[in-house]
Amino acid sequence: MDVVIAFAAGLLGVLAGGIINVLADDLPRRQNPQRPHYPDGTPRPVSAWLGITAFALGQREPPEGALPPPDWDANSPFSDTGRPPSRRLGWRHPLVEIVTGAAFAAMSLAFADEPNLPAWFVFVAIMILVTVIDIEYRLILFVVIVPSSAFALIVAAVSPEGGKPFSDFLLGGVLGFALFFAMFLGGGAFSAFTQRDEVAFGFGDVMLAMLSGFILGWRAFIFASLITVFAGALGAVLYLLGRAAMGRRYKWFTPLPYGPYIVIGTLAMLLFRDEVARLLGAS
């Protein structure tokens, strides 16, 4: 029976991954989500709506002669690289579906008795979407964070974790916003001092931290923020080592996406709170 449940959850995760890909393709372009399409805007056939099936059936790019819709803007914001748009689906599409499906299947087995498991599925999908968009576009979109925050507050009000009062989650969001807004102001001051145009710490990161607090509550968010800081430091070191291994020099003050590290801290405390508490010796 557990295998059947895991398979169903995995299939749900694959479908959720397909939705994540659609949102990641369209939302950064300031467009409403459309039916799945290739990077140049050409609609994908139904058999290629999922990245997994598109790759499996050899439909990574549109048929010869297929054209994007006449109102497609190839140079919309955040997508113009100065090169013609690719017609070929990237590996991100099947990978997101596989990762989301595997995560849902594993969660259905590990947290079978968790009453908030359906909400956790949604939270994990949101965090994957945030990560994909931040890595590809260095953006954390309000159109994702605001409704996600409303959903997190509804979950906290209707089915609070461990019987915690709703105020714990509300305070978590306030704490997340305040703490990371202070970091945002510090990053702005640093950018002004160094006279650089790059934003050291974006306001989207502030909003993501607020969402994290709404999901976790203020106590767990404190630990999540510590995990975020350490994960960010480790990620920066690995980035420097990777560039050095490829013979490339690091350009000083190059901004790196910070959202994925907030995601790591959030998911660590959402899914592995007891393990983290034992590791840190917390009660």
C-alpha positions in Angstrom: 0.0 0.0 0.0 2.9 2.4 0.8 4.3 1.8 -2.6 1.0 2.7 -4.3 0.7 5.9 -2.2 4.3 6.8 -3.0 3.7 6.2 -6.7 0.6 8.3 -6.7 2.5 11.1 -4.8 5.4 10.8 -7.2 3.0 11.2 -10.2 1.4 14.2 -8.5 4.9 15.6 -8.1 5.7 15.2 -11.7 2.6 17.0 -12.7 3.4 19.7 -10.2 6.8 20.0 -11.7 5.2 20.5 -15.1 3.2 23.4 -13.6 6.4 24.8 -12.0 8.0 24.8 -15.4 5.1 26.7 -17.0 5.2 29.3 -14.3 9.0 29.6 -14.5 8.8 30.0 -18.3 6.1 32.8 -18.2 6.1 34.7 -14.9 9.6 36.3 -15.2 8.5 37.6 -18.7 5.7 39.5 -16.9 3.2 37.3 -18.8 0.2 35.4 -17.5 0.8 31.6 -17.5 0.1 30.1 -21.0 -0.1 26.6 -22.3 3.3 24.9 -22.4 5.5 26.3 -25.1 9.1 26.1 -26.5 11.5 28.9 -25.5 10.8 30.7 -28.7 7.0 30.8 -27.9 5.9 28.0 -30.2 3.2 26.0 -28.5 4.2 22.5 -27.5 2.0 19.5 -28.6 0.1 17.8 -25.7 2.5 14.9 -25.8 5.3 17.3 -25.0 3.6 19.3 -22.2 5.8 17.6 -19.7 9.5 17.9 -20.1 9.9 14.2 -19.4 7.7 13.2 -22.3 9.1 15.8 -24.6 12.6 14.3 -24.1 11.4 10.7 -24.2 9.5 11.3 -27.5 12.2 13.4 -29.2 10.0 16.5 -29.1 12.6 18.9 -27.5 12.0 21.4 -30.3 9.0 22.4 -32.4 8.4 20.7 -35.8 9.9 22.3 -38.8 7.8 25.2 -40.0 6.0 25.7 -36.7 5.9 29.4 -35.6 5.3 31.2 -32.4 2.0 33.1 -32.0 2.0 36.5 -33.7 1.7 38.4 -30.4 4.8 36.7 -28.9 7.4 39.2 -27.7 10.8 37.6 -28.0 12.4 40.6 -26.4 10.2 40.9 -23.3 11.8 41.9 -20.0 14.4 39.6 -18.5 14.6 37.3 -21.5 16.5 39.4 -24.0 20.1 38.1 -24.2 20.9 39.7 -27.5 20.7 36.4 -29.2 17.8 34.7 -31.1 15.7 32.7 -28.6 16.4 29.0 -28.5 13.8 26.6 -30.0 15.0 23.7 -27.9 13.8 22.8 -24.4 16.5 22.8 -21.8 17.3 20.1 -19.3 15.6 22.1 -16.6 12.2 20.9 -17.6 12.6 17.2 -17.1 14.9 17.7 -14.1 12.4 19.9 -12.2 9.6 17.3 -12.8 11.9 14.4 -11.7 13.1 16.2 -8.6 9.5 17.3 -7.6 8.2 13.8 -8.2 10.9 12.2 -6.2 10.4 14.7 -3.4 6.7 14.1 -3.2 7.2 10.3 -3.2 9.8 10.5 -0.5 7.6 12.8 1.6 4.6 10.5 1.3 6.7 7.7 2.8 8.6 9.7 5.5 5.7 11.8 6.7 2.7 9.5 6.2 1.2 10.5 9.5 1.7 14.2 9.0 -1.7 15.9 8.9 -0.3 18.9 7.0 1.4 16.8 4.3 -0.8 18.2 1.5 0.3 21.8 2.5 3.9 20.6 2.7 3.6 19.4 -0.9 2.5 22.9 -1.9 5.3 24.6 0.2 8.0 22.4 -1.4 6.6 23.1 -4.9 6.7 26.9 -4.1 10.3 26.6 -3.0 11.3 24.8 -6.1 9.6 27.4 -8.2 11.4 30.2 -6.3 14.7 28.5 -6.7 14.4 27.9 -10.5 13.4 31.5 -11.2 16.1 33.0 -8.9 18.8 30.9 -10.4 17.7 31.6 -14.0 16.7 35.3 -13.7 18.0 36.4 -10.3 14.5 37.4 -9.4 12.1 36.6 -6.6 8.7 37.6 -7.8 6.0 39.2 -5.7 3.4 37.4 -7.9 4.8 34.2 -6.3 5.5 35.4 -2.8 2.3 37.3 -2.0 -0.2 34.5 -2.7 2.1 32.0 -1.2 2.2 34.0 2.0 -1.6 34.2 2.1 -1.7 30.4 1.7 0.8 29.9 4.5 -1.2 32.1 6.8 -4.4 30.2 5.9 -2.7 26.9 6.7 -1.3 28.3 10.0 -4.8 29.5 11.0 -6.7 26.4 9.9 -4.2 23.6 10.8 -1.4 25.0 12.9 1.6 22.7 13.3 1.9 21.1 16.8 -0.9 23.2 18.1 1.0 26.4 17.9 -1.0 29.6 18.0 -1.5 31.5 14.8 0.4 34.4 16.4 3.6 32.3 16.3 3.5 32.1 12.5 2.4 35.7 12.1 5.4 36.8 14.2 7.6 34.5 12.2 6.8 36.5 9.1 7.3 39.8 10.8 10.7 38.6 12.2 11.7 37.3 8.8 10.8 40.5 7.1 12.5 42.7 9.7 15.7 40.7 9.9 16.3 40.4 6.2 15.1 44.0 5.6 18.0 45.1 7.8 20.3 43.0 5.6 18.7 44.6 2.6 19.5 48.1 3.9 23.0 47.0 4.7 23.5 45.6 1.2 22.2 48.9 -0.3 24.6 50.9 1.8 27.4 48.6 0.8 26.5 49.0 -2.9 26.4 52.8 -2.5 29.7 52.8 -0.7 31.4 50.8 -3.4 29.6 52.7 -6.1 28.3 49.6 -7.9 25.0 49.1 -9.7 24.6 45.5 -8.6 22.3 44.9 -5.7 24.1 43.0 -2.9 20.8 41.8 -1.3 17.5 42.1 -3.1 14.1 43.0 -1.7 12.8 39.7 -3.1 15.0 38.0 -0.6 13.3 40.0 2.2 9.9 38.8 1.0 11.1 35.2 0.7 12.3 35.4 4.3 8.9 36.7 5.3 7.2 33.7 3.6 9.6 31.4 5.4 8.6 32.9 8.7 4.9 32.5 7.9 5.5 28.8 7.0 7.7 27.9 10.0 6.8 30.2 12.9 9.2 32.4 14.6 11.2 29.8 16.7 11.9 27.5 13.7 12.6 30.6 11.5 15.5 31.6 13.8 17.2 28.2 13.2 16.3 28.4 9.4 18.0 31.8 9.2 21.2 30.4 10.8 21.1 27.5 8.3 20.7 30.0 5.5 23.7 32.0 6.6 26.0 28.9 6.8 24.6 27.5 3.5 25.2 30.8 1.8 28.8 30.9 3.1 29.4 27.3 2.0 27.8 28.0 -1.4 30.1 31.1 -1.9 33.2 29.0 -1.1 32.1 26.2 -3.5 31.5 28.9 -6.2 35.0 30.3 -5.8 36.5 26.8 -5.8 34.5 25.9 -8.9 35.7 29.0 -10.8 39.2 28.4 -9.7 39.0 24.8 -10.9 37.8 26.0 -14.3 40.7 28.6 -14.5 38.3 31.6 -14.1 39.0 34.4 -11.8 36.3 35.7 -9.5 35.1 39.3 -10.2 34.9 41.2 -6.9 31.4 42.0 -5.6 29.7 39.8 -8.2 26.1 39.3 -6.8 25.0 35.6 -6.4 21.4 34.4 -6.0 20.7 34.2 -2.3 17.1 32.8 -2.6 18.2 29.2 -2.8 19.9 29.4 0.5 16.8 30.8 2.2 15.0 27.8 0.6 17.5 25.4 2.0 17.0 26.8 5.5 13.2 26.8 5.2 13.0 23.2 3.9 15.5 22.0 6.5 13.3 23.3 9.3 10.0 22.3 7.6 11.0 18.7 6.9 13.8 17.9 9.3 13.0 20.1 12.3 13.5 17.3 14.9 16.8 16.2 13.4 18.1 19.8 13.3 17.0 20.3 16.9 18.8 17.2 18.0 21.9 18.2 16.1 22.0 21.6 17.6 21.1 20.3 21.1 17.9 22.4 21.1 14.8 21.3 23.0 
